[in-house]
């Protein structure tokens, strides 16, 4: 199965709680190969091999997790 790499900047990730919640949210991705999150640079890098999710889906769930302060399941398509 082909690995997918997603890199993006999450400007509203401001504190350690945001970082922890984002890590929990993204750690549920099926076929997760690597996860790098930097609070200082606000950059996120994910390498995974699941073809059922897109970069937009990942970014939306990360943003929702930060805005609500609650860990969101990446595979839950309703808010």
C-alpha positions in Angstrom: 0.0 0.0 0.0 1.3 3.5 -0.9 2.2 5.9 1.8 0.7 9.4 1.8 2.4 12.4 3.3 0.5 15.4 4.6 2.3 18.6 5.7 0.5 21.7 6.9 0.8 24.6 9.2 -1.9 24.9 12.0 -1.7 28.5 13.1 -4.3 28.2 15.9 -2.3 25.5 17.7 -1.2 27.7 20.6 -0.7 25.6 23.8 0.4 22.2 25.1 -3.2 21.1 25.4 -3.8 21.8 21.7 -0.7 19.8 20.9 -1.7 16.8 23.0 -5.3 16.8 21.6 -4.0 17.0 18.1 -1.6 14.1 18.7 -4.4 12.0 20.1 -6.7 12.9 17.2 -4.1 12.0 14.6 -2.8 8.9 16.3 -6.0 7.2 15.4 -5.3 7.3 11.7 -5.2 3.7 10.3 -1.8 2.8 8.9 0.0 5.7 10.6 3.7 5.5 9.8 5.0 8.8 11.3 3.6 11.8 13.1 5.5 15.0 13.8 3.9 18.0 15.5 5.8 21.1 16.4 4.1 23.6 18.7 6.9 26.2 18.1 6.7 26.2 14.3 3.0 25.1 14.3 3.8 22.5 11.7 2.2 19.0 11.4 3.6 16.2 9.3 1.8 12.8 8.9 2.8 9.8 6.9 0.0 7.1 6.6 -1.2 4.5 4.2 -5.0 4.8 4.5 -6.7 5.7 1.3 -10.1 6.5 2.9 -9.1 9.9 4.3 -7.9 13.0 2.6 -5.7 16.0 3.6 -8.8 18.1 3.9 -10.4 15.7 6.2 -7.3 15.6 8.4 -7.0 19.4 8.5 -10.7 19.8 9.3 -10.6 17.3 12.2 -7.4 18.9 13.6 -9.0 22.4 13.4 -12.2 21.1 15.1 -10.2 19.4 17.8 -8.4 22.7 18.6 -11.5 24.9 18.4 -13.6 22.6 20.7 -10.8 21.5 23.0 -11.9 17.9 22.6 -10.3 15.1 20.7 -12.2 14.4 17.5 -12.2 11.0 15.7 -10.6 11.4 12.3 -13.1 8.8 10.9 -16.2 10.6 12.3 -17.6 12.5 9.4 -20.3 14.4 11.3 -19.4 17.2 13.7 
